[in-house]
Amino acid sequence: EADASAVLLYNDNKVEGIDSRKSDAFYELLADLKAKNVPVHGCGVQAHWNAAGVGWNRPPTPRSVKAQVRRLGQLGLTVNFSEMDVRVSQLPANLRQIAQRQIFHDLLAAALSEPAFDG
């Protein structure tokens, strides 16, 4: 028998912003589970960003992260970054720490500005 007090989270990667089909599918899956009264309490986002990335591999914008956390929170879910890193090896050495610090700061600040974000 399952523990009725267990906190259940759904976890996935490449879903931290609102600007992709995968992010929309993540949201729609969780909305469907909640509508069916499946006991899911929150979601985890595996945030693996590439400071030099382009297209699918670029970091999301802070606005996109904030919007994703907000809409997941509106489903009654908590949101966390279950994994988080910023790859910088493709940048010039003198820009690596600057870029990494800025991306971490901007995206965490955006997420933390939403009540549903819990870490």
N, CA, C and O atoms as a GROMACS GRO file, in nm:
protein
  476
    1GLU      N    1   0.084  -0.118   0.000
    1GLU     CA    2   0.000   0.000   0.000
    1GLU      C    3   0.088   0.124   0.000
    1GLU      O    4   0.190   0.129   0.070
    2ALA      N    5   0.050   0.222  -0.078
    2ALA     CA    6   0.126   0.347  -0.089
    2ALA      C    7   0.104   0.434   0.034
    2ALA      O    8  -0.002   0.432   0.096
    3ASP      N    9   0.206   0.511   0.067
    3ASP     CA   10   0.198   0.606   0.177
    3ASP      C   11   0.113   0.725   0.132
    3ASP      O   12   0.151   0.797   0.041
    4ALA      N   13   0.000   0.744   0.195
    4ALA     CA   14  -0.094   0.851   0.157
    4ALA      C   15  -0.035   0.990   0.178
    4ALA      O   16  -0.085   1.087   0.120
    5SER      N   17   0.068   1.003   0.260
    5SER     CA   18   0.128   1.134   0.284
    5SER      C   19   0.248   1.162   0.193
    5SER      O   20   0.311   1.268   0.205
    6ALA      N   21   0.281   1.070   0.105
    6ALA     CA   22   0.395   1.089   0.015
    6ALA      C   23   0.370   1.206  -0.080
    6ALA      O   24   0.258   1.225  -0.128
    7VAL      N   25   0.473   1.283  -0.105
    7VAL     CA   26   0.467   1.394  -0.201
    7VAL      C   27   0.516   1.340  -0.334
    7VAL      O   28   0.629   1.293  -0.345
    8LEU      N   29   0.432   1.348  -0.436
    8LEU     CA   30   0.464   1.292  -0.566
    8LEU      C   31   0.496   1.404  -0.665
    8LEU      O   32   0.420   1.499  -0.682
    9LEU      N   33   0.611   1.389  -0.731
    9LEU     CA   34   0.657   1.486  -0.829
    9LEU      C   35   0.677   1.419  -0.964
    9LEU      O   36   0.718   1.304  -0.970
   10TYR      N   37   0.648   1.491  -1.070
   10TYR     CA   38   0.679   1.446  -1.205
   10TYR      C   39   0.800   1.527  -1.252
   10TYR      O   40   0.801   1.649  -1.239
   11ASN      N   41   0.900   1.460  -1.304
   11ASN     CA   42   1.027   1.523  -1.338
   11ASN      C   43   1.059   1.504  -1.486
   11ASN      O   44   1.037   1.396  -1.541
   12ASP      N   45   1.111   1.610  -1.551
   12ASP     CA   46   1.149   1.599  -1.693
   12ASP      C   47   1.254   1.705  -1.724
   12ASP      O   48   1.280   1.794  -1.643
   13ASN      N   49   1.315   1.694  -1.843
   13ASN     CA   50   1.415   1.792  -1.884
   13ASN      C   51   1.369   1.870  -2.006
   13ASN      O   52   1.276   1.829  -2.075
   14LYS      N   53   1.436   1.984  -2.032
   14LYS     CA   54   1.404   2.072  -2.144
   14LYS      C   55   1.260   2.125  -2.138
   14LYS      O   56   1.196   2.142  -2.242
   15VAL      N   57   1.211   2.150  -2.017
   15VAL     CA   58   1.073   2.199  -2.000
   15VAL      C   59   1.067   2.323  -1.910
   15VAL      O   60   0.961   2.356  -1.856
   16GLU      N   61   1.180   2.391  -1.893
   16GLU     CA   62   1.186   2.501  -1.798
   16GLU      C   63   1.126   2.632  -1.849
   16GLU      O   64   1.101   2.723  -1.771
   17GLY      N   65   1.104   2.643  -1.978
   17GLY     CA   66   1.044   2.763  -2.035
   17GLY      C   67   0.913   2.728  -2.104
   17GLY      O   68   0.871   2.613  -2.101
   18ILE      N   69   0.850   2.826  -2.165
   18ILE     CA   70   0.722   2.800  -2.232
   18ILE      C   71   0.733   2.802  -2.384
   18ILE      O   72   0.631   2.804  -2.453
   19ASP      N   73   0.853   2.801  -2.435
   19ASP     CA   74   0.872   2.825  -2.577
   19ASP      C   75   0.903   2.699  -2.659
   19ASP      O   76   0.978   2.706  -2.756
   20SER      N   77   0.847   2.585  -2.621
   20SER     CA   78   0.871   2.463  -2.699
   20SER      C   79   0.750   2.369  -2.691
   20SER      O   80   0.669   2.378  -2.599
   21ARG      N   81   0.741   2.281  -2.789
   21ARG     CA   82   0.633   2.182  -2.787
   21ARG      C   83   0.648   2.089  -2.667
   21ARG      O   84   0.548   2.046  -2.608
   22LYS      N   85   0.773   2.058  -2.630
   22LYS     CA   86   0.794   1.969  -2.516
   22LYS      C   87   0.745   2.034  -2.387
   22LYS      O   88   0.683   1.967  -2.304
   23SER      N   89   0.771   2.162  -2.370
   23SER     CA   90   0.723   2.234  -2.251
   23SER      C   91   0.571   2.235  -2.245
   23SER      O   92   0.511   2.216  -2.139
   24ASP      N   93   0.509   2.258  -2.361
   24ASP     CA   94   0.363   2.256  -2.366
   24ASP      C   95   0.308   2.118  -2.336
   24ASP      O   96   0.208   2.105  -2.265
   25ALA      N   97   0.373   2.014  -2.388
   25ALA     CA   98   0.328   1.876  -2.361
   25ALA      C   99   0.343   1.842  -2.213
   25ALA      O  100   0.258   1.775  -2.156
   26PHE      N  101   0.452   1.889  -2.151
   26PHE     CA  102   0.475   1.871  -2.007
   26PHE      C  103   0.360   1.934  -1.928
   26PHE      O  104   0.302   1.871  -1.840
   27TYR      N  105   0.328   2.058  -1.962
   27TYR     CA  106   0.218   2.128  -1.895
   27TYR      C  107   0.085   2.055  -1.917
   27TYR      O  108   0.010   2.034  -1.823
   28GLU      N  109   0.058   2.018  -2.040
   28GLU     CA  110  -0.070   1.953  -2.072
   28GLU      C  111  -0.082   1.818  -2.002
   28GLU      O  112  -0.191   1.782  -1.958
   29LEU      N  113   0.026   1.743  -1.993
   29LEU     CA  114   0.023   1.616  -1.920
   29LEU      C  115  -0.012   1.639  -1.774
   29LEU      O  116  -0.099   1.572  -1.718
   30LEU      N  117   0.055   1.736  -1.712
   30LEU     CA  118   0.027   1.764  -1.570
   30LEU      C  119  -0.114   1.818  -1.551
   30LEU      O  120  -0.179   1.783  -1.452
   31ALA      N  121  -0.162   1.901  -1.641
   31ALA     CA  122  -0.299   1.952  -1.632
   31ALA      C  123  -0.398   1.837  -1.642
   31ALA      O  124  -0.498   1.833  -1.569
   32ASP      N  125  -0.372   1.743  -1.731
   32ASP     CA  126  -0.459   1.627  -1.748
   32ASP      C  127  -0.458   1.539  -1.623
   32ASP      O  128  -0.563   1.493  -1.578
   33LEU      N  129  -0.340   1.516  -1.567
   33LEU     CA  130  -0.331   1.436  -1.444
   33LEU      C  131  -0.409   1.502  -1.330
   33LEU      O  132  -0.482   1.435  -1.257
   34LYS      N  133  -0.392   1.634  -1.315
   34LYS     CA  134  -0.465   1.705  -1.210
   34LYS      C  135  -0.616   1.699  -1.234
   34LYS      O  136  -0.693   1.681  -1.139
   35ALA      N  137  -0.659   1.713  -1.360
   35ALA     CA  138  -0.802   1.708  -1.392
   35ALA      C  139  -0.862   1.571  -1.360
   35ALA      O  140  -0.980   1.560  -1.330
   36LYS      N  141  -0.779   1.468  -1.367
   36LYS     CA  142  -0.824   1.332  -1.336
   36LYS      C  143  -0.802   1.296  -1.190
   36LYS      O  144  -0.816   1.180  -1.151
   37ASN      N  145  -0.767   1.395  -1.109
   37ASN     CA  146  -0.743   1.377  -0.965
   37ASN      C  147  -0.631   1.279  -0.934
   37ASN      O  148  -0.633   1.212  -0.830
   38VAL      N  149  -0.533   1.270  -1.025
   38VAL     CA  150  -0.414   1.190  -0.996
   38VAL      C  151  -0.334   1.265  -0.891
   38VAL      O  152  -0.313   1.386  -0.906
   39PRO      N  153  -0.289   1.200  -0.786
   39PRO     CA  154  -0.222   1.271  -0.676
   39PRO      C  155  -0.078   1.311  -0.710
   39PRO      O  156   0.018   1.253  -0.660
   40VAL      N  157  -0.064   1.411  -0.796
   40VAL     CA  158   0.066   1.469  -0.824
   40VAL      C  159   0.072   1.605  -0.757
   40VAL      O  160  -0.020   1.686  -0.771
   41HIS      N  161   0.178   1.631  -0.684
   41HIS     CA  162   0.186   1.752  -0.601
   41HIS      C  163   0.278   1.859  -0.658
   41HIS      O  164   0.266   1.977  -0.625
   42GLY      N  165   0.369   1.816  -0.743
   42GLY     CA  166   0.464   1.912  -0.796
   42GLY      C  167   0.539   1.854  -0.914
   42GLY      O  168   0.514   1.742  -0.959
   43CYS      N  169   0.631   1.934  -0.963
   43CYS     CA  170   0.712   1.888  -1.076
   43CYS      C  171   0.855   1.935  -1.060
   43CYS      O  172   0.883   2.039  -1.001
   44GLY      N  173   0.943   1.855  -1.115
   44GLY     CA  174   1.085   1.886  -1.116
   44GLY      C  175   1.130   1.914  -1.258
   44GLY      O  176   1.087   1.848  -1.353
   45VAL      N  177   1.217   2.012  -1.270
   45VAL     CA  178   1.270   2.051  -1.400
   45VAL      C  179   1.421   2.027  -1.398
   45VAL      O  180   1.492   2.080  -1.312
   46GLN      N  181   1.468   1.948  -1.492
   46GLN     CA  182   1.611   1.924  -1.507
   46GLN      C  183   1.665   2.034  -1.598
   46GLN      O  184   1.646   2.029  -1.720
   47ALA      N  185   1.731   2.131  -1.541
   47ALA     CA  186   1.775   2.250  -1.613
   47ALA      C  187   1.922   2.238  -1.651
   47ALA      O  188   2.011   2.263  -1.570
   48HIS      N  189   1.946   2.198  -1.775
   48HIS     CA  190   2.083   2.185  -1.828
   48HIS      C  191   2.097   2.285  -1.942
   48HIS      O  192   2.043   2.265  -2.050
   49TRP      N  193   2.170   2.391  -1.917
   49TRP     CA  194   2.179   2.500  -2.013
   49TRP      C  195   2.319   2.512  -2.070
   49TRP      O  196   2.417   2.477  -2.005
   50ASN      N  197   2.327   2.561  -2.192
   50ASN     CA  198   2.454   2.582  -2.260
   50ASN      C  199   2.466   2.731  -2.290
   50ASN      O  200   2.390   2.785  -2.371
   51ALA      N  201   2.560   2.797  -2.225
   51ALA     CA  202   2.575   2.942  -2.241
   51ALA      C  203   2.604   2.981  -2.386
   51ALA      O  204   2.570   3.092  -2.427
   52ALA      N  205   2.665   2.892  -2.462
   52ALA     CA  206   2.696   2.921  -2.602
   52ALA      C  207   2.595   2.857  -2.697
   52ALA      O  208   2.615   2.857  -2.819
   53GLY      N  209   2.488   2.803  -2.642
   53GLY     CA  210   2.391   2.730  -2.723
   53GLY      C  211   2.309   2.820  -2.813
   53GLY      O  212   2.289   2.938  -2.786
   54VAL      N  213   2.262   2.761  -2.920
   54VAL     CA  214   2.172   2.829  -3.012
   54VAL      C  215   2.052   2.737  -3.036
   54VAL      O  216   2.061   2.616  -3.015
   55GLY      N  217   1.942   2.797  -3.079
   55GLY     CA  218   1.823   2.717  -3.106
   55GLY      C  219   1.777   2.642  -2.982
   55GLY      O  220   1.767   2.700  -2.874
   56TRP      N  221   1.749   2.512  -2.998
   56TRP     CA  222   1.701   2.426  -2.890
   56TRP      C  223   1.796   2.423  -2.771
   56TRP      O  224   1.753   2.400  -2.658
   57ASN      N  225   1.925   2.447  -2.795
   57ASN     CA  226   2.027   2.436  -2.690
   57ASN      C  227   2.055   2.566  -2.615
   57ASN      O  228   2.135   2.567  -2.521
   58ARG      N  229   1.991   2.674  -2.653
   58ARG     CA  230   2.018   2.800  -2.583
   58ARG      C  231   1.939   2.803  -2.451
   58ARG      O  232   1.836   2.738  -2.439
   59PRO      N  233   1.988   2.878  -2.354
   59PRO     CA  234   1.911   2.893  -2.230
   59PRO      C  235   1.778   2.964  -2.258
   59PRO      O  236   1.771   3.047  -2.349
   60PRO      N  237   1.675   2.934  -2.182
   60PRO     CA  238   1.548   3.005  -2.199
   60PRO      C  239   1.561   3.148  -2.147
   60PRO      O  240   1.655   3.180  -2.075
   61THR      N  241   1.467   3.231  -2.183
   61THR     CA  242   1.466   3.366  -2.128
   61THR      C  243   1.408   3.363  -1.988
   61THR      O  244   1.329   3.274  -1.955
   62PRO      N  245   1.445   3.459  -1.904
   62PRO     CA  246   1.383   3.467  -1.772
   62PRO      C  247   1.230   3.478  -1.780
   62PRO      O  248   1.160   3.417  -1.699
   63ARG      N  249   1.179   3.553  -1.876
   63ARG     CA  250   1.033   3.568  -1.892
   63ARG      C  251   0.968   3.432  -1.920
   63ARG      O  252   0.860   3.402  -1.869
   64SER      N  253   1.034   3.350  -2.001
   64SER     CA  254   0.981   3.219  -2.035
   64SER      C  255   0.980   3.125  -1.914
   64SER      O  256   0.885   3.050  -1.893
   65VAL      N  257   1.087   3.131  -1.833
   65VAL     CA  258   1.093   3.050  -1.711
   65VAL      C  259   0.984   3.093  -1.614
   65VAL      O  260   0.912   3.010  -1.559
   66LYS      N  261   0.972   3.222  -1.594
   66LYS     CA  262   0.869   3.276  -1.503
   66LYS      C  263   0.730   3.232  -1.546
   66LYS      O  264   0.649   3.191  -1.463
   67ALA      N  265   0.701   3.240  -1.675
   67ALA     CA  266   0.570   3.202  -1.727
   67ALA      C  267   0.543   3.052  -1.707
   67ALA      O  268   0.431   3.013  -1.675
   68GLN      N  269   0.645   2.970  -1.726
   68GLN     CA  270   0.626   2.825  -1.708
   68GLN      C  271   0.600   2.794  -1.560
   68GLN      O  272   0.509   2.716  -1.530
   69VAL      N  273   0.677   2.852  -1.471
   69VAL     CA  274   0.655   2.828  -1.328
   69VAL      C  275   0.517   2.877  -1.288
   69VAL      O  276   0.448   2.811  -1.210
   70ARG      N  277   0.476   2.992  -1.340
   70ARG     CA  278   0.344   3.046  -1.305
   70ARG      C  279   0.232   2.954  -1.351
   70ARG      O  280   0.142   2.922  -1.273
   71ARG      N  281   0.237   2.909  -1.477
   71ARG     CA  282   0.125   2.827  -1.524
   71ARG      C  283   0.122   2.691  -1.457
   71ARG      O  284   0.014   2.635  -1.437
   72LEU      N  285   0.237   2.636  -1.421
   72LEU     CA  286   0.238   2.511  -1.345
   72LEU      C  287   0.183   2.533  -1.204
   72LEU      O  288   0.110   2.449  -1.152
   73GLY      N  289   0.219   2.645  -1.144
   73GLY     CA  290   0.166   2.680  -1.014
   73GLY      C  291   0.016   2.700  -1.015
   73GLY      O  292  -0.051   2.668  -0.917
   74GLN      N  293  -0.037   2.751  -1.124
   74GLN     CA  294  -0.182   2.770  -1.135
   74GLN      C  295  -0.257   2.637  -1.138
   74GLN      O  296  -0.378   2.632  -1.117
   75LEU      N  297  -0.184   2.529  -1.165
   75LEU     CA  298  -0.245   2.394  -1.156
   75LEU      C  299  -0.245   2.343  -1.012
   75LEU      O  300  -0.298   2.235  -0.984
   76GLY      N  301  -0.185   2.419  -0.922
   76GLY     CA  302  -0.175   2.376  -0.783
   76GLY      C  303  -0.048   2.296  -0.755
   76GLY      O  304  -0.039   2.225  -0.655
   77LEU      N  305   0.050   2.306  -0.845
   77LEU     CA  306   0.174   2.231  -0.831
   77LEU      C  307   0.287   2.318  -0.777
   77LEU      O  308   0.289   2.439  -0.800
   78THR      N  309   0.379   2.257  -0.705
   78THR     CA  310   0.505   2.324  -0.674
   78THR      C  311   0.601   2.290  -0.787
   78THR      O  312   0.585   2.190  -0.857
   79VAL      N  313   0.701   2.375  -0.804
   79VAL     CA  314   0.799   2.358  -0.911
   79VAL      C  315   0.938   2.369  -0.851
   79VAL      O  316   0.964   2.457  -0.769
   80ASN      N  317   1.028   2.280  -0.892
   80ASN     CA  318   1.167   2.293  -0.850
   80ASN      C  319   1.261   2.258  -0.964
   80ASN      O  320   1.224   2.188  -1.058
   81PHE      N  321   1.383   2.309  -0.954
   81PHE     CA  322   1.488   2.269  -1.045
   81PHE      C  323   1.557   2.149  -0.979
   81PHE      O  324   1.636   2.166  -0.887
   82SER      N  325   1.526   2.030  -1.026
   82SER     CA  326   1.582   1.909  -0.965
   82SER      C  327   1.728   1.890  -1.004
   82SER      O  328   1.803   1.823  -0.933
   83GLU      N  329   1.768   1.948  -1.115
   83GLU     CA  330   1.906   1.949  -1.161
   83GLU      C  331   1.929   2.084  -1.226
   83GLU      O  332   1.838   2.141  -1.286
   84MET      N  333   2.052   2.135  -1.214
   84MET     CA  334   2.078   2.266  -1.274
   84MET      C  335   2.225   2.283  -1.300
   84MET      O  336   2.308   2.270  -1.210
   85ASP      N  337   2.258   2.312  -1.425
   85ASP     CA  338   2.396   2.342  -1.461
   85ASP      C  339   2.398   2.432  -1.583
   85ASP      O  340   2.304   2.434  -1.663
   86VAL      N  341   2.507   2.506  -1.597
   86VAL     CA  342   2.528   2.590  -1.714
   86VAL      C  343   2.665   2.554  -1.772
   86VAL      O  344   2.768   2.580  -1.710
   87ARG      N  345   2.664   2.495  -1.891
   87ARG     CA  346   2.789   2.460  -1.958
   87ARG      C  347   2.847   2.585  -2.022
   87ARG      O  348   2.776   2.663  -2.086
   88VAL      N  349   2.977   2.603  -2.005
   88VAL     CA  350   3.044   2.722  -2.058
   88VAL      C  351   3.170   2.689  -2.137
   88VAL      O  352   3.241   2.781  -2.178
   89SER      N  353   3.199   2.564  -2.159
   89SER     CA  354   3.326   2.524  -2.221
   89SER      C  355   3.345   2.577  -2.362
   89SER      O  356   3.458   2.587  -2.409
   90GLN      N  357   3.238   2.613  -2.432
   90GLN     CA  358   3.251   2.664  -2.569
   90GLN      C  359   3.272   2.815  -2.574
   90GLN      O  360   3.288   2.871  -2.683
   91LEU      N  361   3.272   2.880  -2.460
   91LEU     CA  362   3.295   3.025  -2.454
   91LEU      C  363   3.443   3.054  -2.434
   91LEU      O  364   3.516   2.968  -2.384
   92PRO      N  365   3.488   3.173  -2.471
   92PRO     CA  366   3.624   3.212  -2.438
   92PRO      C  367   3.645   3.208  -2.286
   92PRO      O  368   3.553   3.239  -2.210
   93ALA      N  369   3.762   3.170  -2.244
   93ALA     CA  370   3.790   3.151  -2.100
   93ALA      C  371   3.756   3.273  -2.017
   93ALA      O  372   3.707   3.260  -1.905
   94ASN      N  373   3.781   3.393  -2.069
   94ASN     CA  374   3.757   3.514  -1.990
   94ASN      C  375   3.609   3.546  -1.973
   94ASN      O  376   3.574   3.633  -1.893
   95LEU      N  377   3.520   3.478  -2.046
   95LEU     CA  378   3.376   3.503  -2.034
   95LEU      C  379   3.301   3.394  -1.959
   95LEU      O  380   3.183   3.412  -1.928
   96ARG      N  381   3.365   3.284  -1.930
   96ARG     CA  382   3.294   3.168  -1.874
   96ARG      C  383   3.226   3.197  -1.742
   96ARG      O  384   3.106   3.174  -1.728
   97GLN      N  385   3.300   3.246  -1.644
   97GLN     CA  386   3.239   3.272  -1.513
   97GLN      C  387   3.134   3.382  -1.520
   97GLN      O  388   3.032   3.374  -1.452
   98ILE      N  389   3.159   3.483  -1.600
   98ILE     CA  390   3.064   3.593  -1.614
   98ILE      C  391   2.931   3.541  -1.670
   98ILE      O  392   2.824   3.568  -1.615
   99ALA      N  393   2.940   3.465  -1.779
   99ALA     CA  394   2.819   3.413  -1.842
   99ALA      C  395   2.746   3.316  -1.750
   99ALA      O  396   2.623   3.322  -1.738
  100GLN      N  397   2.821   3.228  -1.686
  100GLN     CA  398   2.759   3.129  -1.598
  100GLN      C  399   2.687   3.197  -1.483
  100GLN      O  400   2.574   3.162  -1.450
  101ARG      N  401   2.751   3.293  -1.422
  101ARG     CA  402   2.692   3.366  -1.310
  101ARG      C  403   2.564   3.439  -1.354
  101ARG      O  404   2.463   3.436  -1.283
  102GLN      N  405   2.570   3.503  -1.469
  102GLN     CA  406   2.455   3.581  -1.516
  102GLN      C  407   2.336   3.492  -1.548
  102GLN      O  408   2.222   3.524  -1.513
  103ILE      N  409   2.361   3.380  -1.614
  103ILE     CA  410   2.252   3.289  -1.649
  103ILE      C  411   2.190   3.229  -1.523
  103ILE      O  412   2.068   3.228  -1.510
  104PHE      N  413   2.273   3.180  -1.431
  104PHE     CA  414   2.219   3.128  -1.305
  104PHE      C  415   2.136   3.235  -1.236
  104PHE      O  416   2.023   3.209  -1.194
  105HIS      N  417   2.191   3.355  -1.223
  105HIS     CA  418   2.120   3.463  -1.154
  105HIS      C  419   1.987   3.495  -1.219
  105HIS      O  420   1.883   3.496  -1.152
  106ASP      N  421   1.989   3.519  -1.349
  106ASP     CA  422   1.867   3.565  -1.418
  106ASP      C  423   1.757   3.460  -1.415
  106ASP      O  424   1.640   3.493  -1.392
  107LEU      N  425   1.792   3.334  -1.438
  107LEU     CA  426   1.689   3.231  -1.445
  107LEU      C  427   1.639   3.190  -1.307
  107LEU      O  428   1.521   3.161  -1.289
  108LEU      N  429   1.728   3.188  -1.209
  108LEU     CA  430   1.682   3.160  -1.072
  108LEU      C  431   1.599   3.275  -1.017
  108LEU      O  432   1.498   3.251  -0.950
  109ALA      N  433   1.638   3.398  -1.045
  109ALA     CA  434   1.559   3.513  -0.999
  109ALA      C  435   1.419   3.508  -1.058
  109ALA      O  436   1.321   3.537  -0.990
  110ALA      N  437   1.409   3.472  -1.185
  110ALA     CA  438   1.278   3.462  -1.249
  110ALA      C  439   1.193   3.354  -1.182
  110ALA      O  440   1.076   3.377  -1.152
  111ALA      N  441   1.251   3.238  -1.160
  111ALA     CA  442   1.177   3.129  -1.096
  111ALA      C  443   1.138   3.164  -0.953
  111ALA      O  444   1.024   3.140  -0.911
  112LEU      N  445   1.231   3.221  -0.878
  112LEU     CA  446   1.205   3.256  -0.738
  112LEU      C  447   1.100   3.365  -0.722
  112LEU      O  448   1.044   3.382  -0.613
  113SER      N  449   1.072   3.439  -0.826
  113SER     CA  450   0.972   3.544  -0.818
  113SER      C  451   0.830   3.488  -0.821
  113SER      O  452   0.733   3.561  -0.802
  114GLU      N  453   0.817   3.359  -0.845
  114GLU     CA  454   0.686   3.293  -0.850
  114GLU      C  455   0.663   3.213  -0.722
  114GLU      O  456   0.752   3.137  -0.681
  115PRO      N  457   0.547   3.227  -0.659
  115PRO     CA  458   0.519   3.155  -0.534
  115PRO      C  459   0.526   3.003  -0.545
  115PRO      O  460   0.556   2.936  -0.446
  116ALA      N  461   0.500   2.948  -0.662
  116ALA     CA  462   0.499   2.802  -0.678
  116ALA      C  463   0.639   2.742  -0.677
  116ALA      O  464   0.655   2.622  -0.657
  117PHE      N  465   0.742   2.825  -0.699
  117PHE     CA  466   0.879   2.773  -0.704
  117PHE      C  467   0.927   2.743  -0.564
  117PHE      O  468   0.924   2.830  -0.476
  118ASP      N  469   0.972   2.620  -0.542
  118ASP     CA  470   1.018   2.584  -0.408
  118ASP      C  471   1.161   2.532  -0.405
  118ASP      O  472   1.200   2.465  -0.309
  119GLY      N  473   1.238   2.561  -0.505
  119GLY     CA  474   1.380   2.527  -0.498
  119GLY      C  475   1.437   2.456  -0.614
  119GLY      O  476   1.556   2.424  -0.614
   0.00000   0.00000   0.00000
